[in-house]
Amino acid sequence: MLGQSYFQLLSPLIFLVFSGGFFLMWHTARSLHSLRCFAVSYLFAASAMIGDFLRIAMDPDFASALISALYLAATVFFCAGLYQLYRNRVPWAALAAAAIAVFGAFSLGLYGVRSLTFSAWALNAGIVSLYLGSIFALRSDMREGIHRVLRIVVSVSACLLLVRTAIVFGFGAAMTKANYAGSLAAVTLQLFIAVTALAVAGVLFVMFGMEIVRRLTRTSETDPLTGLLNRRGLENRLSSIINDGPDCDVGYAVVMADIDRFKNVNDTYGHDAGDVIIRAFADLLGEVARECDCVARWGGEEFFIVISNAESASARLYAETVRARWELLRHDCLGGGTVTASFGVTNWRNGQDLSGVSRQADAALYRAKREGRNRVCVYGSESLPGSLAAVVA
C-alpha cells in the first residue's frame, strides 16, 4: 500500500511539471494562447489525481463527483487547446454542454442507479467522445507532419482508455465507492493516464518548441518597422547563393535603393514622419517585386533587392518603375509633399559573394547620388536620368 501511495503521488507530480512547462512556454510566446489551455488542462488532471490519492479521507460520493468533475475539466481545456491551436476559436458553449451531459450521465450512475461500473463507463465514454469529437472536427488541420502525429497519439490514447475500462471492469472484482481507492481500477487508471499524458505532452512540447524557434528566428531576421527581411535575414535566405555563387543557369541582379535627403525629412517633420516614409517606400518595393525576389532593409533608409532570373537590364527596369512611382507619391505626413529615391544596379556574377556584389551596387548608388539623385545607375554603365521615367514607365 505504501508503494502504491508513492506511485499515486508520482503521477500528479508529472502532470504538474507538464503544466508548469506549458505555462513557461506561454510566457515565452504569449501569442500562443493554446498553451494556456493545455497548462490548465494538465493542472486540472494533476488536481484530480491528488483528489484520488486523498479519496479515502473524503465522503465516497463527494470524492467521486469531485474527481470526475476535475477530469472532465481537464478534458474540456485540452480540447479547447486543440481548437485554439488550429482554429483560433474555441466552441466553449458546445464543450461545456457536452461536459455537463457527461457529468449528468455519470451522476445518474452514481446517485440513481448506484452502480460504479455504470458511472465509470459514462464518464470514460464521455471523455473519449470529447477527445475524438474534437480530433474529428479538426482533422483537416491535422493532416501533415507533427500535427498528424498529435492526432494519432490523442486518438489512440482515447481509444485505449475505453479498452482499459473494459478490461478492468470485465475481469476485475466487483467494486464499490468505498474500496475503489485501493483497487486495480484506480491504480491502472493513474498508470494509463500518466503514460498517455507523457506521450501527448511530448508531442505537444516538440510541436510548440519548433513553433517558438521558428517565431524567434523570424523575429531575429525581420525588420520590425517595415516587416521586410533585415540584413541577417537576407543573408540566411540567400545562403545557397552566398556559399556557392549564383547558379550558372539562373541569372541574378541586385538593386540598392536609398531615399534621397532622408535626414532632411527627419529634421523637418520628425522621426515619426520618417518612419512613415520608410514604411511606404518598403511597401512600394515589395509591391513591385515578384514573389521570387528578395527585398530587405539594408540599414537606415537603404534597401537591398535581389532580382532572380534577371540581369541588370531587368533590374534596371524594376528600379526605374519604383523610382517613377515613388517620385509621384504624395505623403500626408509631409503636408502633401513628395520624396525621391536613387538606385544602384549590378549583375551578380557566378562565384561572387554577397559582400562583393553589395559593394558594386553601393558604388552605382553613390554615383546616382553624385549625379543629382532621383535616378538609376548601373554598375559599369551610364545612368538613367529621371527625365526618362515616362518613357520607361
PLY file of the C-alpha trace (Angstrom):
ply
format ascii 1.0
element vertex 393
property float x
property float y
property float z
element edge 392
property int vertex1
property int vertex2
end_header
0.00 0.00 0.00
2.87 2.37 0.77
4.41 1.73 -2.65
1.04 2.30 -4.26
0.74 5.61 -2.40
4.11 6.75 -3.64
3.11 5.78 -7.17
-0.15 7.72 -6.91
1.83 10.80 -5.86
4.28 10.43 -8.73
1.59 10.79 -11.40
0.26 14.20 -10.29
3.85 15.40 -9.92
4.46 14.55 -13.59
1.32 16.42 -14.58
2.29 19.46 -12.52
5.66 19.51 -14.29
3.87 19.39 -17.65
1.52 22.18 -16.58
4.43 24.33 -15.45
6.25 23.62 -18.70
3.30 24.78 -20.78
2.98 27.93 -18.66
6.67 28.70 -19.13
6.39 28.22 -22.89
3.35 30.51 -22.95
5.36 33.10 -21.02
7.95 32.95 -23.82
5.37 33.11 -26.63
2.24 34.79 -25.28
0.58 34.86 -28.67
0.26 31.05 -28.49
-2.90 31.15 -26.38
-3.45 27.41 -26.72
-0.52 26.86 -24.36
-2.58 28.31 -21.51
-5.38 25.85 -22.21
-3.00 22.89 -22.15
-1.38 24.19 -18.96
-4.77 24.47 -17.23
-5.77 21.04 -18.56
-2.74 19.35 -17.03
-3.26 21.31 -13.80
-6.83 20.00 -13.52
-5.63 16.47 -14.25
-2.99 16.75 -11.52
-5.66 18.01 -9.10
-7.88 15.04 -9.98
-5.03 12.64 -9.23
-4.33 14.32 -5.91
-8.03 14.00 -5.15
-7.80 10.31 -5.99
-4.94 9.98 -3.51
-6.95 11.76 -0.80
-10.19 9.94 -1.65
-10.01 7.79 1.45
-10.29 10.89 3.66
-13.45 12.14 1.92
-17.05 11.04 1.62
-17.11 8.45 -1.21
-19.92 10.12 -3.17
-18.38 13.58 -2.85
-14.93 12.26 -3.78
-16.23 10.52 -6.90
-18.14 13.61 -8.05
-15.22 15.98 -7.38
-12.59 13.83 -9.08
-14.80 13.17 -12.09
-15.53 16.89 -12.46
-11.80 17.63 -12.40
-11.06 15.01 -15.07
-13.87 16.43 -17.20
-12.47 19.94 -16.77
-9.04 18.68 -17.84
-10.62 17.16 -20.96
-12.56 20.31 -21.83
-9.47 22.52 -21.55
-7.37 20.09 -23.57
-9.95 20.10 -26.37
-10.14 23.89 -26.07
-6.37 24.00 -26.53
-6.69 22.00 -29.74
-9.36 24.33 -31.10
-7.35 27.40 -30.10
-4.25 25.96 -31.75
-5.82 25.05 -35.08
-8.86 27.32 -35.43
-8.00 30.24 -33.11
-11.57 29.97 -31.85
-12.89 27.77 -29.05
-16.51 26.48 -29.05
-16.80 26.91 -25.30
-20.60 26.55 -25.29
-20.51 23.22 -27.13
-17.69 21.85 -24.98
-19.41 22.95 -21.77
-22.74 21.44 -22.87
-21.05 18.14 -23.71
-19.24 18.10 -20.37
-22.48 18.80 -18.48
-24.21 15.96 -20.34
-21.38 13.56 -19.49
-21.42 14.61 -15.84
-25.20 14.16 -15.79
-24.87 10.58 -17.04
-22.12 9.95 -14.51
-24.30 11.35 -11.70
-27.18 9.13 -12.78
-24.99 6.10 -12.29
-23.56 7.43 -9.04
-26.75 8.57 -7.32
-29.57 6.97 -9.33
-28.56 3.52 -10.49
-25.97 3.35 -7.69
-23.56 1.48 -9.95
-19.88 2.31 -10.01
-19.50 0.40 -13.27
-22.24 2.41 -14.96
-20.87 5.74 -13.74
-17.30 4.83 -14.73
-18.40 3.83 -18.23
-20.46 7.00 -18.57
-17.51 9.16 -17.55
-14.85 7.40 -19.61
-17.02 7.07 -22.71
-17.96 10.74 -22.42
-14.33 11.83 -22.11
-13.37 9.70 -25.11
-16.24 11.23 -27.10
-14.98 14.73 -26.31
-11.45 13.89 -27.43
-12.44 12.05 -30.60
-15.09 14.64 -31.47
-12.51 17.43 -31.29
-9.99 15.43 -33.32
-12.63 14.67 -35.95
-13.68 18.33 -36.18
-10.04 19.39 -36.62
-8.96 16.52 -38.86
-8.45 18.75 -41.91
-5.97 20.88 -39.94
-4.01 17.90 -38.57
-3.03 16.06 -41.73
0.70 16.62 -42.04
3.91 16.24 -40.07
3.89 16.69 -36.33
0.20 17.65 -36.43
-0.70 14.25 -37.82
1.39 12.60 -35.11
-0.53 14.56 -32.47
-3.86 13.49 -33.99
-2.82 9.83 -33.95
-1.44 9.91 -30.39
-4.52 11.61 -28.96
-6.88 9.28 -30.86
-5.04 6.13 -29.79
-4.85 7.33 -26.18
-8.60 7.98 -26.15
-9.43 4.57 -27.61
-7.11 2.81 -25.16
-9.00 4.46 -22.31
-12.09 2.50 -23.36
-10.05 -0.69 -23.68
-8.64 -0.18 -20.22
-12.13 0.38 -18.80
-13.42 -2.81 -20.42
-10.52 -4.88 -19.09
-10.75 -3.55 -15.53
-14.49 -3.89 -15.16
-14.72 -7.05 -17.24
-12.17 -9.09 -15.31
-11.81 -7.25 -12.03
-13.69 -7.97 -8.88
-16.87 -6.10 -8.03
-16.03 -2.69 -6.66
-17.76 -0.11 -4.53
-17.06 3.54 -3.94
-15.51 2.61 -0.61
-12.92 0.13 -1.92
-12.18 1.84 -5.25
-9.20 3.83 -3.90
-7.11 0.71 -3.38
-8.43 -1.19 -6.36
-6.80 -2.31 -9.57
-9.01 0.17 -11.41
-7.63 3.15 -9.51
-4.01 2.11 -9.94
-4.27 1.22 -13.62
-6.21 4.41 -14.33
-3.40 6.54 -12.97
-0.75 4.44 -14.72
-2.62 4.67 -18.02
-3.18 8.41 -17.71
0.47 9.03 -16.80
1.79 7.05 -19.79
-0.61 8.51 -22.34
-0.15 12.02 -20.97
3.61 11.64 -21.32
3.19 10.70 -24.99
0.76 13.53 -25.73
2.77 16.12 -23.81
5.94 15.01 -25.56
4.38 15.62 -28.96
2.99 18.98 -27.83
6.34 20.12 -26.42
8.10 19.20 -29.67
5.46 20.95 -31.75
5.40 24.14 -29.68
9.17 24.12 -29.36
9.50 24.06 -33.14
6.97 26.87 -33.45
8.70 29.05 -30.85
12.09 28.53 -32.51
10.54 29.39 -35.88
9.00 32.57 -34.46
12.19 33.62 -32.73
14.12 33.02 -35.94
11.61 35.00 -37.94
11.73 37.85 -35.41
15.52 37.95 -35.48
15.51 38.04 -39.29
12.74 40.60 -39.78
12.91 44.38 -39.65
10.24 45.44 -37.13
9.45 48.76 -38.84
8.84 47.50 -42.37
8.22 43.78 -41.95
10.91 43.10 -44.57
13.94 40.91 -44.09
16.81 42.56 -42.24
20.43 42.04 -43.31
20.76 38.86 -41.29
17.52 37.50 -42.71
18.64 38.29 -46.24
21.96 36.53 -45.73
20.20 33.43 -44.41
17.65 33.48 -47.21
20.42 33.73 -49.78
22.75 31.27 -48.06
22.91 28.97 -51.08
23.87 31.87 -53.34
26.38 33.23 -50.85
28.08 29.86 -50.36
28.01 28.56 -53.92
27.61 31.68 -56.02
24.67 32.17 -58.37
23.67 29.20 -60.48
25.06 29.46 -63.98
21.62 28.71 -65.41
19.81 31.30 -63.29
20.63 34.99 -63.55
20.60 37.32 -60.57
20.83 41.06 -60.30
20.97 43.37 -57.30
19.33 46.74 -56.70
20.47 49.05 -53.90
17.85 51.72 -53.15
18.19 54.78 -50.94
15.66 57.51 -50.07
17.03 60.91 -51.10
17.66 63.56 -48.44
16.05 61.44 -45.77
17.85 63.32 -43.00
16.00 66.47 -44.05
12.70 64.62 -43.65
13.59 63.64 -40.09
14.89 67.11 -39.22
11.91 68.94 -40.71
8.95 66.66 -39.98
10.22 64.46 -37.16
11.18 60.82 -36.82
7.57 59.62 -36.86
7.17 61.06 -40.33
10.48 59.46 -41.28
9.16 56.07 -40.16
6.04 56.56 -42.27
8.18 57.35 -45.32
10.37 54.27 -44.77
7.32 52.02 -44.45
5.72 53.50 -47.57
8.92 53.01 -49.58
9.27 49.44 -48.30
5.68 48.70 -49.29
6.29 50.00 -52.80
9.48 47.96 -53.19
7.62 44.82 -52.14
4.63 45.61 -54.34
6.71 45.94 -57.50
8.90 42.92 -56.69
7.89 39.39 -57.66
7.42 36.53 -55.22
10.74 35.01 -56.27
12.64 38.25 -55.49
14.11 39.14 -52.09
13.53 42.59 -50.61
15.38 43.58 -47.44
16.06 46.66 -45.37
19.83 47.02 -45.55
20.02 49.69 -42.87
18.53 53.12 -42.20
16.83 54.35 -45.36
18.75 51.93 -47.58
17.22 48.79 -49.11
18.68 45.76 -50.87
16.74 43.86 -53.53
17.82 40.63 -55.23
16.09 40.12 -58.58
16.11 36.46 -59.63
16.05 35.12 -63.18
17.23 38.51 -64.40
20.25 40.57 -65.38
20.99 44.25 -64.95
18.55 45.32 -67.70
15.56 43.76 -65.91
16.77 45.02 -62.54
17.17 48.48 -64.05
13.56 48.35 -65.25
12.42 47.30 -61.76
14.37 50.17 -60.18
13.04 52.71 -62.67
9.47 51.53 -62.13
9.82 52.06 -58.39
11.61 55.39 -58.87
8.94 56.77 -61.22
6.06 55.76 -58.98
7.82 56.95 -55.84
8.55 60.47 -57.05
4.83 60.97 -57.83
3.60 59.68 -54.49
2.40 62.41 -52.11
2.64 61.91 -48.38
0.23 63.33 -45.82
2.94 63.26 -43.17
4.91 65.72 -45.31
1.97 68.02 -45.88
1.33 66.51 -49.30
4.98 66.74 -50.31
6.97 64.18 -52.28
10.27 62.38 -51.80
12.60 60.86 -54.38
14.96 57.89 -54.29
18.17 56.81 -56.00
19.12 53.32 -57.16
22.26 51.36 -57.93
22.06 48.21 -60.05
24.58 45.45 -60.74
24.72 41.90 -62.04
25.52 39.11 -59.60
28.21 37.16 -61.35
28.90 33.49 -60.75
31.31 32.93 -57.85
30.80 36.43 -56.39
29.95 36.69 -52.72
27.34 38.98 -51.16
29.94 41.42 -49.89
31.39 41.91 -53.35
28.09 42.38 -55.12
26.84 44.78 -52.44
29.95 46.95 -52.91
29.25 47.15 -56.63
25.60 48.08 -56.09
26.65 50.61 -53.47
29.14 52.19 -55.88
26.41 52.53 -58.51
24.06 54.03 -55.92
26.56 56.67 -54.85
27.16 57.55 -58.47
23.42 58.16 -58.79
23.63 60.43 -55.73
26.57 62.36 -57.14
24.87 62.85 -60.49
21.85 64.57 -58.97
19.76 61.90 -57.18
16.36 60.58 -58.31
17.95 58.33 -60.90
19.09 54.78 -61.62
22.75 53.93 -62.18
24.05 50.57 -63.36
27.50 49.47 -62.28
29.87 49.92 -65.20
27.43 51.80 -67.47
25.71 55.16 -67.84
22.97 56.32 -65.51
19.32 56.58 -66.44
18.18 60.19 -65.86
14.93 60.84 -64.08
13.53 62.58 -67.17
13.18 59.16 -68.84
10.67 57.99 -66.26
7.68 58.49 -68.51
9.31 56.55 -71.33
10.24 53.50 -69.22
7.16 53.51 -67.01
0 1
1 2
2 3
3 4
4 5
5 6
6 7
7 8
8 9
9 10
10 11
11 12
12 13
13 14
14 15
15 16
16 17
17 18
18 19
19 20
20 21
21 22
22 23
23 24
24 25
25 26
26 27
27 28
28 29
29 30
30 31
31 32
32 33
33 34
34 35
35 36
36 37
37 38
38 39
39 40
40 41
41 42
42 43
43 44
44 45
45 46
46 47
47 48
48 49
49 50
50 51
51 52
52 53
53 54
54 55
55 56
56 57
57 58
58 59
59 60
60 61
61 62
62 63
63 64
64 65
65 66
66 67
67 68
68 69
69 70
70 71
71 72
72 73
73 74
74 75
75 76
76 77
77 78
78 79
79 80
80 81
81 82
82 83
83 84
84 85
85 86
86 87
87 88
88 89
89 90
90 91
91 92
92 93
93 94
94 95
95 96
96 97
97 98
98 99
99 100
100 101
101 102
102 103
103 104
104 105
105 106
106 107
107 108
108 109
109 110
110 111
111 112
112 113
113 114
114 115
115 116
116 117
117 118
118 119
119 120
120 121
121 122
122 123
123 124
124 125
125 126
126 127
127 128
128 129
129 130
130 131
131 132
132 133
133 134
134 135
135 136
136 137
137 138
138 139
139 140
140 141
141 142
142 143
143 144
144 145
145 146
146 147
147 148
148 149
149 150
150 151
151 152
152 153
153 154
154 155
155 156
156 157
157 158
158 159
159 160
160 161
161 162
162 163
163 164
164 165
165 166
166 167
167 168
168 169
169 170
170 171
171 172
172 173
173 174
174 175
175 176
176 177
177 178
178 179
179 180
180 181
181 182
182 183
183 184
184 185
185 186
186 187
187 188
188 189
189 190
190 191
191 192
192 193
193 194
194 195
195 196
196 197
197 198
198 199
199 200
200 201
201 202
202 203
203 204
204 205
205 206
206 207
207 208
208 209
209 210
210 211
211 212
212 213
213 214
214 215
215 216
216 217
217 218
218 219
219 220
220 221
221 222
222 223
223 224
224 225
225 226
226 227
227 228
228 229
229 230
230 231
231 232
232 233
233 234
234 235
235 236
236 237
237 238
238 239
239 240
240 241
241 242
242 243
243 244
244 245
245 246
246 247
247 248
248 249
249 250
250 251
251 252
252 253
253 254
254 255
255 256
256 257
257 258
258 259
259 260
260 261
261 262
262 263
263 264
264 265
265 266
266 267
267 268
268 269
269 270
270 271
271 272
272 273
273 274
274 275
275 276
276 277
277 278
278 279
279 280
280 281
281 282
282 283
283 284
284 285
285 286
286 287
287 288
288 289
289 290
290 291
291 292
292 293
293 294
294 295
295 296
296 297
297 298
298 299
299 300
300 301
301 302
302 303
303 304
304 305
305 306
306 307
307 308
308 309
309 310
310 311
311 312
312 313
313 314
314 315
315 316
316 317
317 318
318 319
319 320
320 321
321 322
322 323
323 324
324 325
325 326
326 327
327 328
328 329
329 330
330 331
331 332
332 333
333 334
334 335
335 336
336 337
337 338
338 339
339 340
340 341
341 342
342 343
343 344
344 345
345 346
346 347
347 348
348 349
349 350
350 351
351 352
352 353
353 354
354 355
355 356
356 357
357 358
358 359
359 360
360 361
361 362
362 363
363 364
364 365
365 366
366 367
367 368
368 369
369 370
370 371
371 372
372 373
373 374
374 375
375 376
376 377
377 378
378 379
379 380
380 381
381 382
382 383
383 384
384 385
385 386
386 387
387 388
388 389
389 390
390 391
391 392
